[in-house]
Amino acid sequence: MKAIENGALKDEAKMELQKTQFGQAEHIAEEADRMYEGVARKLVITEGGPGIAAAEKYSQNGDKYEEEIKNLTDKLKQAKTCAECAKLAKTVMIYKIRQYAPQRNTSVHKGCWTSFCLT
């Protein structure tokens, strides 16, 4: 019973970490979007002027930021999937605890399992 409880606590901690990573990935993606938009504006300005070399540089930066946005989007999707799996694992753990507690003649008080409640 203690092992199941510890496993559920570890899953909950892992899910919290993934939520934090998810927030960080979103922030990085938004920052990359802002940087890309700035580069795109500068590119439009320089296209009309004599700075063709500078425009190529900005274009390369834009490509780099697009790739970074793609990578961050993939990481974000992966983090969402991991968080969903952790939530499902937590739910399964709760159901197992509820299922096996009566079989072991263990009294489970509702207050004892508040940390396992689904949100």
Secondary structure, DSSP 8 states (H G I E B T S, - for coil): -HHHHHHHHHHHHHHHHHHHHHHHHHHHHHHHHHHHHHHHHHHHHHHTSS-HHHHHHHHHHHHHHHHHHHHHHHHHHHHHHHHHHHHHHHHHHHHHHHHHHHHTT----GGGGGGG---
